[in-house]
Structures are given as structure tokens and as C-alpha cells.
């Protein structure tokens, strides 16, 4: 994306100016913020490509996102930044002592009692070994809770319970006890520490865990 040389940049910039197009901003993006050599090389390349224009006349010049923002000094010619994963409490800079800002929860809609050898869900993946209680929660892989989440824990009344059986499009099943009742709140994602655990279990990154939560899940901003 974007341009790679000063010549390309100057050509694009000239066409925009000639067509009276108002340039709202110019930016680049740091691809390996934990490598200072690569990052500083990117800074210098941006400076070289834009050297023929007056960046002070551009409304917004921004390069640094979350980790580059906390890991490097502010560049003289930038006047904006992009807050990403840091808004959810994540940063490689542990000294920031960020708090968790993301939680995902649902509620129990049904509790069923199984007898020994009863099965749960598609492919009869889970079979009860004895008399058990299984809670049904109306959230599934259509909402971003993919099937690999089977086996991990959710939280009900501050206690931990395990997801069992194949996760459905709209439902997950959780093995519970007598302390749980219908309509109890179920915390699917509790805090940033659990998000990191989930990412490790799913062999992915915390960004994907957060971004996987589907659009049909209501948001409450605080």
C-alpha cells in the first residue's frame, strides 16, 4: 500500500494539488516496532520520501501506533498518533501498568441434567461420565467464539467452569454445578490476562481474539 519512493510520492502529491484536493493527512505504519534498527530505518525513509514538501502544512501526519508510540520519542514532524491495542490494556511497555478495558459476557438461558452416557452437541463430542449439569449460553462461533475454545474456562459467579462439546453457531455448553442458575451472568472473556491465555490456546495473537467478536454482539462503551 502507499508509495515507496520520493518520485512516486511527488507525482501523487502534485496531481492532488493540481486537482485542488485537500490532503487531510499523510502517514506510514511501523511493521516491527520491537526492532529499533528497522523502525528507525522506516522513520528515515518516510522523511526522505516527503522531503520535498512542507509537512507542517499537512493537517495530520502520523506514523506511530501503540507500541511505536510508547517505545520511541515523538518525531518532530508528526502531530498525530494511532491508539490501537493499547486502548484495551495491552502494551509491551509494562511500566505503563495498564488496566483491562475489555470484557465479553452473556447469560445462561437453560440448564439441563444429563445422565451417564448422555451426549452434548454436534458429533456427540462430549459424553457424560455420570450425572451432570450442563448450562446453555447463547453465544457461538458466529459471534467469534470459534470451536477451538472448547476446553477453556468461563466464569460464573466468580467461579471457573469449562466449555464442553462442540461449540455451535449460536451456543456454547458449560459444565456447571448446583451454585449456578438460569439467567446468571457468564463472563466469556474476563480480562487481558485471560485474553493472552486464549490467544496462546488458539495459537494466535490477542488482536485476533479481540477482533473476532462479531458485529451482532452488542457493545457497551464506558
C-alpha positions as CSV (number, residue, x, y, z in Angstrom):
1,X,0.0,0.0,0.0
2,X,1.1,3.6,-0.5
3,X,4.2,4.7,-2.3
4,X,7.8,3.5,-2.0
5,X,9.9,6.3,-3.5
6,X,10.2,10.1,-3.4
7,X,9.5,10.2,-7.1
8,X,6.2,8.3,-6.7
9,X,5.2,10.5,-3.8
10,X,6.0,13.7,-5.6
11,X,4.0,12.6,-8.6
12,X,0.9,11.7,-6.5
13,X,1.2,14.8,-4.4
14,X,1.4,17.1,-7.5
15,X,-1.7,15.5,-9.0
16,X,-3.6,16.0,-5.8
17,X,-2.6,19.7,-5.6
18,X,-3.3,20.3,-9.3
19,X,-6.8,18.9,-8.8
20,X,-7.5,21.1,-5.7
21,X,-7.8,18.0,-3.5
22,X,-7.5,18.8,0.2
23,X,-4.9,16.5,1.8
24,X,-6.2,15.5,5.2
25,X,-3.2,13.5,6.2
26,X,0.0,11.6,5.4
27,X,1.1,8.5,7.3
28,X,3.1,5.4,7.4
29,X,3.0,2.3,9.7
30,X,5.7,0.6,11.7
31,X,5.8,-3.1,10.9
32,X,8.3,-4.3,13.6
33,X,8.2,-1.8,16.4
34,X,10.3,-4.0,18.7
35,X,13.3,-3.7,16.4
36,X,14.8,-0.2,16.8
37,X,17.1,-0.6,13.7
38,X,14.2,-1.4,11.4
39,X,11.9,1.2,12.9
40,X,14.4,4.0,12.7
41,X,15.1,2.9,9.1
42,X,11.4,3.4,8.4
43,X,11.4,6.8,10.1
44,X,14.3,7.9,7.9
45,X,12.6,6.5,4.7
46,X,9.4,8.5,5.5
47,X,11.5,11.6,6.0
48,X,13.3,11.1,2.7
49,X,10.1,10.4,0.7
50,X,8.4,13.5,2.0
51,X,11.5,15.7,2.0
52,X,10.3,17.9,-0.9
53,X,7.1,19.1,0.8
54,X,6.3,21.1,3.9
55,X,4.8,18.6,6.3
56,X,3.7,21.4,8.6
57,X,1.1,22.3,6.1
58,X,-0.5,18.8,6.3
59,X,-3.3,18.6,8.8
60,X,-2.4,15.3,10.3
61,X,1.0,13.5,10.0
62,X,1.1,10.2,11.9
63,X,3.3,7.2,11.9
64,X,3.3,5.7,15.4
65,X,0.7,3.2,16.7
66,X,0.5,1.7,20.2
67,X,3.9,0.0,20.6
68,X,5.8,2.5,18.5
69,X,4.2,5.3,20.4
70,X,5.4,4.1,23.8
71,X,8.8,2.7,22.6
72,X,10.2,5.8,20.7
73,X,10.5,9.5,21.2
74,X,7.9,11.7,19.5
75,X,9.1,12.6,16.0
76,X,9.4,16.4,15.4
77,X,7.3,16.4,12.2
78,X,4.3,14.3,13.4
79,X,1.3,15.8,15.1
80,X,-0.9,12.7,15.4
81,X,-0.8,9.1,16.6
82,X,-3.0,6.0,16.4
83,X,-4.1,4.3,19.6
84,X,-4.9,0.6,18.9
85,X,-4.3,-2.4,21.2
86,X,-3.2,0.0,24.0
87,X,-6.8,1.1,24.4
88,X,-7.6,-2.5,25.5
89,X,-4.9,-2.5,28.2
90,X,-2.1,-4.2,26.1
91,X,1.4,-2.8,25.7
92,X,5.0,-4.1,25.5
93,X,5.8,-1.3,28.0
94,X,4.9,-3.0,31.3
95,X,5.8,0.2,33.2
96,X,2.5,1.8,31.9
97,X,0.6,-0.6,34.3
98,X,-2.5,-0.5,32.0
99,X,-5.8,-1.8,33.2
100,X,-8.1,-4.3,31.4
101,X,-10.8,-2.5,29.4
102,X,-12.4,-5.4,27.5
103,X,-14.9,-7.9,28.8
104,X,-17.3,-10.2,27.0
105,X,-20.3,-11.7,28.8
106,X,-23.6,-13.5,28.2
107,X,-26.2,-15.2,30.3
108,X,-27.4,-18.7,30.9
109,X,-30.6,-19.5,29.1
110,X,-31.1,-23.1,30.1
111,X,-29.6,-25.7,32.4
112,X,-30.0,-29.4,31.6
113,X,-29.3,-32.5,33.7
114,X,-27.5,-35.3,31.9
115,X,-27.4,-38.9,32.9
116,X,-24.3,-41.1,32.4
117,X,-23.5,-41.6,28.7
118,X,-25.8,-38.8,27.5
119,X,-24.1,-36.7,24.9
120,X,-23.9,-32.9,24.1
121,X,-23.8,-31.1,20.8
122,X,-22.8,-32.0,17.3
123,X,-20.9,-35.2,16.7
124,X,-21.6,-36.3,20.3
125,X,-18.2,-34.9,21.1
126,X,-18.9,-34.8,24.8
127,X,-20.3,-37.8,26.8
128,X,-21.3,-37.5,30.4
129,X,-19.5,-39.9,32.7
130,X,-22.0,-39.5,35.5
131,X,-25.0,-37.3,36.3
132,X,-24.0,-33.8,35.3
133,X,-25.5,-30.3,34.9
134,X,-24.9,-28.5,31.6
135,X,-25.6,-24.8,31.0
136,X,-26.5,-23.4,27.6
137,X,-25.2,-19.9,26.8
138,X,-26.4,-18.1,23.6
139,X,-23.1,-17.2,22.0
140,X,-21.1,-19.2,19.5
141,X,-18.8,-19.2,16.5
142,X,-21.0,-16.7,14.6
143,X,-20.1,-14.3,17.4
144,X,-16.4,-15.0,17.3
145,X,-16.2,-17.9,19.9
146,X,-14.6,-20.3,17.5
147,X,-14.8,-24.1,18.1
148,X,-11.2,-24.2,19.3
149,X,-12.4,-22.5,22.5
150,X,-13.8,-25.9,23.7
151,X,-12.0,-26.9,26.8
152,X,-11.2,-23.4,28.1
153,X,-13.0,-21.9,31.1
154,X,-15.6,-19.2,31.5
155,X,-16.6,-17.5,34.8
156,X,-20.0,-17.6,36.5
157,X,-20.4,-16.0,40.0
158,X,-16.6,-15.6,40.1
159,X,-16.2,-19.4,39.7
160,X,-14.5,-21.1,36.8
161,X,-16.4,-23.6,34.6
162,X,-15.3,-25.5,31.5
163,X,-16.8,-25.2,27.9
164,X,-17.6,-28.7,26.7
165,X,-18.8,-30.3,23.5
166,X,-18.6,-28.8,20.0
167,X,-19.3,-25.1,20.0
168,X,-22.4,-24.3,17.9
169,X,-23.1,-21.3,15.7
170,X,-25.1,-19.6,18.4
171,X,-24.5,-21.6,21.6
172,X,-21.8,-22.9,23.9
173,X,-22.2,-25.6,26.6
174,X,-20.6,-25.3,30.0
175,X,-20.4,-28.0,32.7
176,X,-21.7,-26.4,35.9
177,X,-22.8,-27.3,39.5
178,X,-25.6,-26.5,41.9
179,X,-24.3,-23.0,42.5
180,X,-25.4,-21.9,39.0
181,X,-28.9,-21.0,37.9
182,X,-30.7,-19.8,34.8
183,X,-30.0,-16.2,33.8
184,X,-26.8,-16.0,35.7
185,X,-24.1,-13.8,34.0
186,X,-21.4,-15.7,32.2
187,X,-18.1,-13.9,31.6
188,X,-16.7,-15.3,28.4
189,X,-13.7,-13.1,28.4
190,X,-12.7,-11.7,31.8
191,X,-9.6,-9.6,31.4
192,X,-6.4,-9.1,29.5
193,X,-4.6,-11.9,31.3
194,X,-7.3,-14.3,30.1
195,X,-7.2,-12.9,26.6
196,X,-3.5,-13.7,26.5
197,X,-4.2,-17.2,27.7
198,X,-6.9,-17.6,25.0
199,X,-4.6,-16.4,22.3
200,X,-2.0,-18.9,23.3
201,X,-4.6,-21.7,23.3
202,X,-5.8,-20.7,19.9
203,X,-2.3,-20.3,18.6
204,X,-2.9,-16.7,17.6
205,X,-2.4,-13.1,18.8
206,X,-4.5,-11.0,21.2
207,X,-5.6,-8.7,18.3
208,X,-7.4,-11.6,16.6
209,X,-9.1,-12.7,19.9
210,X,-10.5,-9.1,20.3
211,X,-11.3,-8.5,16.6
212,X,-13.1,-11.9,16.3
213,X,-16.0,-10.8,18.4
214,X,-18.8,-10.5,15.8
215,X,-20.8,-7.3,14.9
216,X,-24.0,-8.7,16.2
217,X,-22.7,-8.8,19.8
218,X,-23.9,-5.5,21.4
219,X,-21.3,-3.1,22.6
220,X,-21.3,-1.1,25.8
221,X,-18.7,1.7,25.8
222,X,-17.6,3.1,29.2
